[in-house]
């Protein structure tokens, strides 16, 4: 595929200003969600993304400049909760691992739940690394800083393990609610720590909720066990003066959209979706919220450049219709080993179909 991409007319910060203030844009912004991909593309290891803030920051900046992404460097991972509450994690290694996984959960039995305490947010698990990268972003002159506050439901599943927690939701709901209480309190404390560490007006907060997918829980369980805690954490984030929350609604969540629309995201907020949720289906639920999405990552990993180009075109044409604003992104993290030519094909589609003039 021939690559002939138009030159941008806005800088990264100028485009963020336009997105967040609902002003005209030059083109569709692209959040590449290039975490492991960024470091691999710059000749580093995926472990560097999580363990070496300086290398991770530099790789993410270079990668964003190379492809024209809207990235703000950060670190985060879906397994938050396991390490932070006293368990152990295994760092990614090998060809197919792309994120840390919980090696040992902090608790194993219902009885242990009642003795568990919210850890010191300043020293817990990955939090110091999150802050180190954010300080580099601030020092690097970026107008906006991205803070990571994981969704409380997913955080909770990582404390005893999703298999145990889901069983407790059915058989021991009081125990399950206590785990969610701990997770929500931790993430609310983390939000306050972000607002104390950086100017709230410069912060955007990102989180994700892969564990609320209907592949794991029913919509009824979402309403009972997820909705109250997510809503509470988002309200606590906004109460700090932070104005923008980006929540990634991961996986098959079509039946949950009616609940997700009840949660505050800021002014404006952002919601992104896995490829299982059609953007035109999601749009009516979030008319005043920026929607983000949602090219299937597997296509970017295994498809041809032509297939990636076509999938990107479809996303752009659906997303540009949304009244609240649109940012193009993969349906989840950009695969670390994605062929570079496929990423360029994605950006070529943006150049061909994503301009607003």
Protein Blocks (a to p, Z undefined) as FASTA:
>chain_A
ZZdddddfbdfklmmmmmmnopacfbdcddekpaklmmmmnopafklmmmmmmlmmmmmm
mmmmmnopabdcddddfkgojlmnopacdddedjklcbdcdfbdfbfbfklmmmpccddf
klgojlmmmmmmmmmmmmnopabdcdddddfklmmmmmnopklmmmmmmmmmmlmmmmmm
mmmmmmmmmmmmmmmmpcfklpccddddfklpcklbcfklmmmmmmmmmmmmmmmmmmno
pabdcdddehjfklmmmmmmmpcebjcddddddfklcfklmmmmmmmbccedjddfklmm
mmcfklmmmmmmmmmmmmmmpmnbpadddfbdcdfklcfklmmmmmmmmmmmmpcZZ
